[in-house]
Structures are given as structure tokens and as C-alpha cells.
């Protein structure tokens, strides 16, 4: 299971994804969330980078849980979270409900 330090995530404009770090027994595991996955948690069609960071913070626990599950399933060096992960059946809830939207 990954541990997270509540550090400030970084958004990469060129790659259109956000990066945050998890720890596994002292090793850093890079976790990346695509813009598309962030947009799945928002009603805004084209949010700014600061708004994307706010979306991540509102849904941080969801993204950390997905990263932990992906890491446990074998993604050891890097975890990549796409929109697919938000709609995956193991969450037992549609993405919008999981992200706090009805």
C-alpha cells in the first residue's frame, strides 16, 4: 500500500497531466493523472491549471486510492491514472458519484 505525504502536486502543461508522489517502503512512486481523468471529476469544460489542481485536491483521496490499487496490482515504478480508472468496475460507483458529483 502506498503512503502519501499531502505534498503539492505538479501539473505539466506539455503532457497535460498532473504528478504526485507515493511512498512504498521509502521508495518514491511517481503517480500521474491525465487531464481527461481530472475533467471526469468536473463540470468545467476547459479549466485552467489552477482549477485542475483544485479538482485534484477535492478528489485527492479517490486518486490516491486508485494509485494504491494500481501499485498493488503491479505498477511498481510509476502509476498512470486515466479516465478509464475512474469508470472501472472495482470502484463500485460511477466516476461522477465517486468524485462527489451526482
MODELLER restraints for C-alpha pairs under 7 A, 6 or more apart:
rsr = mdl.restraints
at = mdl.atoms
rsr.add(forms.Gaussian(group=physical.xy_distance, feature=features.Distance(at['CA:1:A'], at['CA:24:A']), mean=6.94, stdev=0.5))
rsr.add(forms.Gaussian(group=physical.xy_distance, feature=features.Distance(at['CA:1:A'], at['CA:68:A']), mean=5.61, stdev=0.5))
rsr.add(forms.Gaussian(group=physical.xy_distance, feature=features.Distance(at['CA:1:A'], at['CA:72:A']), mean=6.44, stdev=0.5))
rsr.add(forms.Gaussian(group=physical.xy_distance, feature=features.Distance(at['CA:2:A'], at['CA:22:A']), mean=5.60, stdev=0.5))
rsr.add(forms.Gaussian(group=physical.xy_distance, feature=features.Distance(at['CA:2:A'], at['CA:23:A']), mean=5.38, stdev=0.5))
rsr.add(forms.Gaussian(group=physical.xy_distance, feature=features.Distance(at['CA:2:A'], at['CA:24:A']), mean=5.26, stdev=0.5))
rsr.add(forms.Gaussian(group=physical.xy_distance, feature=features.Distance(at['CA:2:A'], at['CA:68:A']), mean=5.29, stdev=0.5))
rsr.add(forms.Gaussian(group=physical.xy_distance, feature=features.Distance(at['CA:3:A'], at['CA:22:A']), mean=5.49, stdev=0.5))
rsr.add(forms.Gaussian(group=physical.xy_distance, feature=features.Distance(at['CA:3:A'], at['CA:23:A']), mean=5.03, stdev=0.5))
rsr.add(forms.Gaussian(group=physical.xy_distance, feature=features.Distance(at['CA:3:A'], at['CA:24:A']), mean=6.67, stdev=0.5))
rsr.add(forms.Gaussian(group=physical.xy_distance, feature=features.Distance(at['CA:4:A'], at['CA:21:A']), mean=6.75, stdev=0.5))
rsr.add(forms.Gaussian(group=physical.xy_distance, feature=features.Distance(at['CA:4:A'], at['CA:22:A']), mean=4.87, stdev=0.5))
rsr.add(forms.Gaussian(group=physical.xy_distance, feature=features.Distance(at['CA:4:A'], at['CA:23:A']), mean=6.28, stdev=0.5))
rsr.add(forms.Gaussian(group=physical.xy_distance, feature=features.Distance(at['CA:9:A'], at['CA:18:A']), mean=6.59, stdev=0.5))
rsr.add(forms.Gaussian(group=physical.xy_distance, feature=features.Distance(at['CA:9:A'], at['CA:19:A']), mean=5.53, stdev=0.5))
rsr.add(forms.Gaussian(group=physical.xy_distance, feature=features.Distance(at['CA:9:A'], at['CA:20:A']), mean=4.78, stdev=0.5))
rsr.add(forms.Gaussian(group=physical.xy_distance, feature=features.Distance(at['CA:10:A'], at['CA:18:A']), mean=5.53, stdev=0.5))
rsr.add(forms.Gaussian(group=physical.xy_distance, feature=features.Distance(at['CA:10:A'], at['CA:19:A']), mean=5.20, stdev=0.5))
rsr.add(forms.Gaussian(group=physical.xy_distance, feature=features.Distance(at['CA:10:A'], at['CA:20:A']), mean=6.72, stdev=0.5))
rsr.add(forms.Gaussian(group=physical.xy_distance, feature=features.Distance(at['CA:11:A'], at['CA:17:A']), mean=5.87, stdev=0.5))
rsr.add(forms.Gaussian(group=physical.xy_distance, feature=features.Distance(at['CA:11:A'], at['CA:18:A']), mean=4.22, stdev=0.5))
rsr.add(forms.Gaussian(group=physical.xy_distance, feature=features.Distance(at['CA:11:A'], at['CA:19:A']), mean=6.30, stdev=0.5))
rsr.add(forms.Gaussian(group=physical.xy_distance, feature=features.Distance(at['CA:11:A'], at['CA:49:A']), mean=6.86, stdev=0.5))
rsr.add(forms.Gaussian(group=physical.xy_distance, feature=features.Distance(at['CA:12:A'], at['CA:18:A']), mean=6.07, stdev=0.5))
rsr.add(forms.Gaussian(group=physical.xy_distance, feature=features.Distance(at['CA:16:A'], at['CA:34:A']), mean=6.31, stdev=0.5))
rsr.add(forms.Gaussian(group=physical.xy_distance, feature=features.Distance(at['CA:16:A'], at['CA:35:A']), mean=5.47, stdev=0.5))
rsr.add(forms.Gaussian(group=physical.xy_distance, feature=features.Distance(at['CA:17:A'], at['CA:32:A']), mean=6.37, stdev=0.5))
rsr.add(forms.Gaussian(group=physical.xy_distance, feature=features.Distance(at['CA:17:A'], at['CA:33:A']), mean=5.38, stdev=0.5))
rsr.add(forms.Gaussian(group=physical.xy_distance, feature=features.Distance(at['CA:17:A'], at['CA:34:A']), mean=4.27, stdev=0.5))
rsr.add(forms.Gaussian(group=physical.xy_distance, feature=features.Distance(at['CA:17:A'], at['CA:35:A']), mean=5.17, stdev=0.5))
rsr.add(forms.Gaussian(group=physical.xy_distance, feature=features.Distance(at['CA:18:A'], at['CA:32:A']), mean=5.47, stdev=0.5))
rsr.add(forms.Gaussian(group=physical.xy_distance, feature=features.Distance(at['CA:18:A'], at['CA:33:A']), mean=5.07, stdev=0.5))
rsr.add(forms.Gaussian(group=physical.xy_distance, feature=features.Distance(at['CA:18:A'], at['CA:34:A']), mean=6.40, stdev=0.5))
rsr.add(forms.Gaussian(group=physical.xy_distance, feature=features.Distance(at['CA:19:A'], at['CA:30:A']), mean=6.86, stdev=0.5))
rsr.add(forms.Gaussian(group=physical.xy_distance, feature=features.Distance(at['CA:19:A'], at['CA:31:A']), mean=5.63, stdev=0.5))
rsr.add(forms.Gaussian(group=physical.xy_distance, feature=features.Distance(at['CA:19:A'], at['CA:32:A']), mean=4.53, stdev=0.5))
rsr.add(forms.Gaussian(group=physical.xy_distance, feature=features.Distance(at['CA:19:A'], at['CA:33:A']), mean=6.50, stdev=0.5))
rsr.add(forms.Gaussian(group=physical.xy_distance, feature=features.Distance(at['CA:20:A'], at['CA:30:A']), mean=6.26, stdev=0.5))
rsr.add(forms.Gaussian(group=physical.xy_distance, feature=features.Distance(at['CA:20:A'], at['CA:31:A']), mean=5.24, stdev=0.5))
rsr.add(forms.Gaussian(group=physical.xy_distance, feature=features.Distance(at['CA:20:A'], at['CA:32:A']), mean=6.46, stdev=0.5))
rsr.add(forms.Gaussian(group=physical.xy_distance, feature=features.Distance(at['CA:21:A'], at['CA:28:A']), mean=6.41, stdev=0.5))
rsr.add(forms.Gaussian(group=physical.xy_distance, feature=features.Distance(at['CA:21:A'], at['CA:29:A']), mean=5.73, stdev=0.5))
rsr.add(forms.Gaussian(group=physical.xy_distance, feature=features.Distance(at['CA:21:A'], at['CA:30:A']), mean=4.92, stdev=0.5))
rsr.add(forms.Gaussian(group=physical.xy_distance, feature=features.Distance(at['CA:21:A'], at['CA:31:A']), mean=5.67, stdev=0.5))
rsr.add(forms.Gaussian(group=physical.xy_distance, feature=features.Distance(at['CA:22:A'], at['CA:28:A']), mean=5.87, stdev=0.5))
rsr.add(forms.Gaussian(group=physical.xy_distance, feature=features.Distance(at['CA:22:A'], at['CA:29:A']), mean=5.01, stdev=0.5))
rsr.add(forms.Gaussian(group=physical.xy_distance, feature=features.Distance(at['CA:22:A'], at['CA:30:A']), mean=6.46, stdev=0.5))
rsr.add(forms.Gaussian(group=physical.xy_distance, feature=features.Distance(at['CA:22:A'], at['CA:31:A']), mean=6.87, stdev=0.5))
rsr.add(forms.Gaussian(group=physical.xy_distance, feature=features.Distance(at['CA:23:A'], at['CA:29:A']), mean=5.86, stdev=0.5))
rsr.add(forms.Gaussian(group=physical.xy_distance, feature=features.Distance(at['CA:29:A'], at['CA:77:A']), mean=5.46, stdev=0.5))
rsr.add(forms.Gaussian(group=physical.xy_distance, feature=features.Distance(at['CA:29:A'], at['CA:78:A']), mean=5.50, stdev=0.5))
rsr.add(forms.Gaussian(group=physical.xy_distance, feature=features.Distance(at['CA:30:A'], at['CA:77:A']), mean=6.80, stdev=0.5))
rsr.add(forms.Gaussian(group=physical.xy_distance, feature=features.Distance(at['CA:30:A'], at['CA:78:A']), mean=4.79, stdev=0.5))
rsr.add(forms.Gaussian(group=physical.xy_distance, feature=features.Distance(at['CA:30:A'], at['CA:79:A']), mean=6.24, stdev=0.5))
rsr.add(forms.Gaussian(group=physical.xy_distance, feature=features.Distance(at['CA:31:A'], at['CA:67:A']), mean=6.66, stdev=0.5))
rsr.add(forms.Gaussian(group=physical.xy_distance, feature=features.Distance(at['CA:31:A'], at['CA:78:A']), mean=5.78, stdev=0.5))
rsr.add(forms.Gaussian(group=physical.xy_distance, feature=features.Distance(at['CA:31:A'], at['CA:79:A']), mean=4.58, stdev=0.5))
rsr.add(forms.Gaussian(group=physical.xy_distance, feature=features.Distance(at['CA:31:A'], at['CA:80:A']), mean=5.94, stdev=0.5))
rsr.add(forms.Gaussian(group=physical.xy_distance, feature=features.Distance(at['CA:32:A'], at['CA:79:A']), mean=6.14, stdev=0.5))
rsr.add(forms.Gaussian(group=physical.xy_distance, feature=features.Distance(at['CA:32:A'], at['CA:80:A']), mean=4.86, stdev=0.5))
rsr.add(forms.Gaussian(group=physical.xy_distance, feature=features.Distance(at['CA:32:A'], at['CA:81:A']), mean=5.91, stdev=0.5))
rsr.add(forms.Gaussian(group=physical.xy_distance, feature=features.Distance(at['CA:33:A'], at['CA:80:A']), mean=6.16, stdev=0.5))
rsr.add(forms.Gaussian(group=physical.xy_distance, feature=features.Distance(at['CA:33:A'], at['CA:81:A']), mean=4.69, stdev=0.5))
rsr.add(forms.Gaussian(group=physical.xy_distance, feature=features.Distance(at['CA:33:A'], at['CA:82:A']), mean=6.15, stdev=0.5))
rsr.add(forms.Gaussian(group=physical.xy_distance, feature=features.Distance(at['CA:34:A'], at['CA:81:A']), mean=6.33, stdev=0.5))
rsr.add(forms.Gaussian(group=physical.xy_distance, feature=features.Distance(at['CA:34:A'], at['CA:82:A']), mean=5.38, stdev=0.5))
rsr.add(forms.Gaussian(group=physical.xy_distance, feature=features.Distance(at['CA:36:A'], at['CA:82:A']), mean=6.77, stdev=0.5))
rsr.add(forms.Gaussian(group=physical.xy_distance, feature=features.Distance(at['CA:36:A'], at['CA:83:A']), mean=5.78, stdev=0.5))
rsr.add(forms.Gaussian(group=physical.xy_distance, feature=features.Distance(at['CA:37:A'], at['CA:82:A']), mean=5.12, stdev=0.5))
rsr.add(forms.Gaussian(group=physical.xy_distance, feature=features.Distance(at['CA:37:A'], at['CA:83:A']), mean=3.99, stdev=0.5))
rsr.add(forms.Gaussian(group=physical.xy_distance, feature=features.Distance(at['CA:38:A'], at['CA:52:A']), mean=6.65, stdev=0.5))
rsr.add(forms.Gaussian(group=physical.xy_distance, feature=features.Distance(at['CA:38:A'], at['CA:55:A']), mean=6.54, stdev=0.5))
rsr.add(forms.Gaussian(group=physical.xy_distance, feature=features.Distance(at['CA:38:A'], at['CA:56:A']), mean=6.62, stdev=0.5))
rsr.add(forms.Gaussian(group=physical.xy_distance, feature=features.Distance(at['CA:40:A'], at['CA:83:A']), mean=6.65, stdev=0.5))
rsr.add(forms.Gaussian(group=physical.xy_distance, feature=features.Distance(at['CA:40:A'], at['CA:95:A']), mean=6.97, stdev=0.5))
rsr.add(forms.Gaussian(group=physical.xy_distance, feature=features.Distance(at['CA:40:A'], at['CA:96:A']), mean=6.97, stdev=0.5))
rsr.add(forms.Gaussian(group=physical.xy_distance, feature=features.Distance(at['CA:41:A'], at['CA:55:A']), mean=6.89, stdev=0.5))
rsr.add(forms.Gaussian(group=physical.xy_distance, feature=features.Distance(at['CA:41:A'], at['CA:96:A']), mean=6.06, stdev=0.5))
rsr.add(forms.Gaussian(group=physical.xy_distance, feature=features.Distance(at['CA:41:A'], at['CA:99:A']), mean=5.40, stdev=0.5))
rsr.add(forms.Gaussian(group=physical.xy_distance, feature=features.Distance(at['CA:42:A'], at['CA:55:A']), mean=6.82, stdev=0.5))
rsr.add(forms.Gaussian(group=physical.xy_distance, feature=features.Distance(at['CA:59:A'], at['CA:99:A']), mean=5.93, stdev=0.5))
rsr.add(forms.Gaussian(group=physical.xy_distance, feature=features.Distance(at['CA:67:A'], at['CA:79:A']), mean=6.08, stdev=0.5))
rsr.add(forms.Gaussian(group=physical.xy_distance, feature=features.Distance(at['CA:70:A'], at['CA:79:A']), mean=6.55, stdev=0.5))
rsr.add(forms.Gaussian(group=physical.xy_distance, feature=features.Distance(at['CA:71:A'], at['CA:79:A']), mean=6.49, stdev=0.5))
rsr.add(forms.Gaussian(group=physical.xy_distance, feature=features.Distance(at['CA:86:A'], at['CA:95:A']), mean=4.94, stdev=0.5))
rsr.add(forms.Gaussian(group=physical.xy_distance, feature=features.Distance(at['CA:87:A'], at['CA:94:A']), mean=5.85, stdev=0.5))
rsr.add(forms.Gaussian(group=physical.xy_distance, feature=features.Distance(at['CA:87:A'], at['CA:95:A']), mean=5.28, stdev=0.5))
rsr.add(forms.Gaussian(group=physical.xy_distance, feature=features.Distance(at['CA:96:A'], at['CA:102:A']), mean=6.26, stdev=0.5))
